[in-house]
Amino acid sequence: MEKPKHHIFVCASFRVGGAPKGICEKKGSADFLGYLENELIDRGLDGVLVSSTGCLKVCDRGPAMVIYPENIWYGGIDGEDALDEIIDAIENEGVADKYLIS
């Protein structure tokens, strides 16, 4: 496997004990994974990997995700429209300012 150009980590709210405790999982962040993967394929965006992660510790801003290697943090992601804006930003090598955690 080639090194991905971008790696999207979606917060799944899991903590050391394994139980989801944060807001991201409660607000459906797990559903983001399939949508992101399918949308990336539909757009022909190769080199973008999507993974779930443990708690990103920004519960007050969740659901949250981070994109590497750019180290861009997004929060308040409220559904497919938000995910589309974030994918648009990746595609255009920009930032989705509306969801940016700074």
Secondary structure, DSSP 8 states (H G I E B T S, - for coil): ----SEEEEEEEEE-TTS-B-SHHHHTTHHHHHHHHHHHHHHTT-TTEEEEEEE--S-GGG-S-EEEETTTEEE----SHHHHHHHHHHHHTT---GGGB--
